[in-house]
C-alpha cells in the first residue's frame, strides 16, 4: 500500500487494534509503553488527517475535503460540507483527470461562496503527495498543463523537531539553535534571568519526540518531516 510518509489511521482498508496493558502503577507499565512506542507502526497513529491520495494495488484512493464524488466524478460538496472519497483505477487516473481535480472550485451550499482553502491548501498538498506516489502522472500533468504547477508552502505549520532537516537553524525568543543530529545547539542562549553573572550561555539540548516547532521557512522541512 502506498501512502505519503506514513500509514493513515482513517484508511478504510486498514485496521487499528486496541491493546489493553498495565495500569501506570504496575511494574511492567514502563516497559509496556516503551515497547509500544518503539514499534515501527506506532507513528501511524500520529499522522494528521491531511493525506489526500493513496495507492492500493492497481487502485488509487482519493480522500478530499470540501468536495464530493459521484463515482469518480468530482462535484460540489453536499449539504453538510464534508469531504468525499472515491476509488479509481490507475489506468483511469490520468493527467487529464488530475487536471480536473486541481482546477475544481468548490462552493458553499447556501451562500454560493468559493471555499478558498481547497485551492490554497488542499491542491498544493495533493500535488506534493502525487509527486511522491505517482511521479509519472505528476510529470505528465506538468508537461501537458504547466499552469497546474503549485508550490507547497508549510510556513506556519507545526512539525516534530526530530523530523526537521539536519543543520537548519531554529529561531526562538531566547536564541538561535542549530539542529545537529539529536541535539539542538545554541552558542548564545539568553535565559530569562542571567545565570552566574552572564547573560548568555552555550547550551545543548537533546531532542525528544514531543518537541514541536513552527516552520518559519520552507527550507527547514523535507519529505521526512512529520507535521502535527
C-alpha positions in Angstrom: 0.0 0.0 0.0 1.4 3.4 -1.0 0.8 6.3 1.3 2.9 9.5 1.6 5.1 9.5 4.7 3.1 7.1 7.0 0.1 4.8 7.2 -3.1 6.9 7.6 -5.3 5.9 10.5 -8.6 6.6 8.8 -8.0 4.4 5.7 -10.9 2.0 5.3 -8.5 -0.7 4.2 -6.5 -0.7 7.4 -7.2 -1.8 10.9 -6.5 -0.3 14.3 -6.4 -2.6 17.3 -6.7 -1.5 20.9 -4.3 -3.4 23.2 -5.0 -3.4 26.9 -1.9 -3.3 29.0 -1.0 -2.4 32.6 -2.0 0.5 34.8 0.6 3.2 35.4 1.2 1.8 38.8 2.3 -1.6 37.6 5.9 -2.5 37.4 5.6 -3.6 33.8 3.9 -0.4 32.7 7.1 1.5 31.6 8.3 -1.5 29.6 4.8 -1.9 28.0 4.8 1.8 26.9 8.3 1.7 25.7 7.7 -1.4 23.6 4.6 0.2 22.0 6.3 3.4 21.1 9.3 1.6 19.6 7.0 -0.4 17.3 7.6 0.7 13.7 3.8 1.1 13.2 3.4 3.4 16.2 4.0 6.6 14.2 0.9 5.8 12.1 -1.2 7.0 15.0 0.4 10.4 14.9 -0.4 11.4 11.3 -2.9 14.3 10.9 -5.9 13.9 8.6 -4.2 15.7 5.6 -3.3 12.8 3.3 -5.4 13.1 0.1 -4.2 10.2 -2.1 -3.3 6.5 -1.5 -2.5 3.6 -3.8 -3.5 0.0 -3.2 -2.5 -2.4 -5.9 -3.9 -1.1 -9.2 -6.3 1.4 -7.5 -6.0 5.0 -6.4 -7.9 6.1 -3.4 -8.8 9.8 -3.1 -9.9 11.4 0.2 -10.6 15.1 -0.3 -12.1 17.7 2.0 -14.6 20.3 0.7 -15.8 18.2 -2.3 -18.0 15.2 -3.0 -17.8 12.4 -5.6 -20.3 10.8 -7.8 -18.5 7.6 -8.7 -15.2 9.2 -9.9 -16.7 12.5 -11.0 -15.9 15.3 -8.7 -18.8 17.6 -7.7 -19.8 20.3 -5.3 -19.9 19.5 -1.6 -23.1 18.2 -0.1 -25.3 19.9 2.4 -23.0 19.0 5.3 -19.9 20.4 3.6 -17.8 17.4 4.4 -15.3 15.6 2.3 -15.6 12.9 -0.4 -13.9 9.7 -1.2 -13.6 7.7 -4.4 -11.6 4.7 -5.7 -10.3 4.9 -9.3 -8.1 2.5 -11.3 -4.6 3.7 -12.0 -5.4 3.3 -15.7 -8.1 6.0 -15.4 -6.1 8.2 -13.1 -4.7 10.2 -15.9 -3.1 13.7 -16.1 -6.5 14.9 -17.6 -8.3 13.6 -14.5 -5.9 15.2 -12.1 -6.2 18.5 -14.1 -9.9 18.4 -13.4 -9.3 17.8 -9.7 -6.8 20.6 -9.2 -8.9 23.2 -11.2 -12.1 22.5 -9.3 -13.5 25.4 -7.3 -15.9 24.1 -4.6 -18.6 26.5 -3.3 -20.7 26.6 -0.1 -24.2 25.2 -0.5 -26.3 28.1 0.9 -24.4 31.3 0.0 -22.5 30.0 -3.1 -19.2 31.4 -1.9 -16.0 29.7 -3.1 -14.2 27.6 -0.5 -10.8 29.1 -1.0 -9.0 26.6 1.3 -9.3 24.0 -1.4 -7.2 25.8 -3.9 -4.9 27.5 -1.4 -4.2 24.5 0.9 -5.6 21.2 -0.4 -4.4 21.3 -4.0 -0.7 22.1 -3.3 -0.6 19.4 -0.7 -2.3 16.9 -3.0 0.2 17.7 -5.8 3.1 17.2 -3.4 1.7 13.8 -2.4 1.0 12.9 -6.0 4.7 13.6 -6.9 5.8 11.2 -4.1 3.4 8.4 -5.0 2.8 8.6 -8.8 5.6 10.7 -10.2 4.8 9.6 -13.9 1.3 11.0 -13.6 2.7 14.2 -11.9 5.3 14.7 -14.6 2.7 14.2 -17.4 0.4 16.7 -15.7 3.0 19.4 -15.6 4.1 18.6 -19.2 0.5 18.8 -20.5 -0.7 21.5 -18.1 2.3 23.6 -16.9 -0.1 26.1 -15.4 -1.1 23.4 -12.8 2.2 23.6 -11.0 1.8 24.8 -7.4 4.5 25.4 -4.9 3.7 23.8 -1.5 4.5 26.0 1.5 4.4 24.8 5.1 5.2 28.1 6.7 3.3 28.4 9.9 2.7 24.6 10.2 3.9 22.8 13.3 6.2 19.8 12.9 8.2 17.5 15.1 11.7 18.9 15.7 13.2 15.4 15.4 12.0 15.2 11.8 13.3 18.5 10.6 16.3 18.8 8.2 19.7 18.4 9.9 21.8 21.6 10.1 18.9 24.0 10.0 18.6 26.9 12.4 15.6 27.2 14.7 14.7 30.7 15.9 13.4 31.3 19.4 12.9 34.3 21.7 15.9 33.2 23.7 18.4 32.4 20.9 19.0 30.6 17.6 19.5 26.8 17.8 21.2 24.7 15.2 19.9 21.1 14.7 22.8 18.7 14.8 21.8 15.0 14.9 19.8 14.5 18.0 20.9 17.8 19.6 19.9 21.4 19.5 22.9 23.7 20.0 22.8 27.4 20.8 26.1 29.4 21.3 24.4 32.4 22.8 21.3 31.2 24.7 19.7 34.0 26.7 17.9 32.7 29.8 15.0 34.7 31.2 17.2 35.6 34.1 21.0 35.9 34.0 23.0 32.9 35.4 26.4 33.0 37.1 26.9 36.7 36.2 26.4 36.2 32.4 23.5 37.0 30.1 24.1 34.3 27.5 25.3 30.6 27.6 26.4 27.9 25.3 23.5 25.4 25.5 22.9 21.9 24.1 19.5 20.2 24.3 18.8 16.6 23.5 15.8 16.4 21.1 12.8 14.4 22.2 9.8 13.2 20.2 7.4 15.6 21.9 9.3 18.7 20.8 7.3 20.9 18.3 8.5 23.8 16.1 6.5 26.2 13.9 8.0 26.3 10.4 9.5 29.7 9.6 10.9 28.9 6.2 10.3 26.1 3.7 14.0 25.2 3.6 13.5 23.8 7.1 11.5 20.7 6.1 11.7 17.9 3.6 9.9 14.7 2.6 10.6 13.1 6.0 9.2 15.9 8.1 6.3 14.9 10.3 3.7 17.7 10.6 1.3 17.9 13.5 
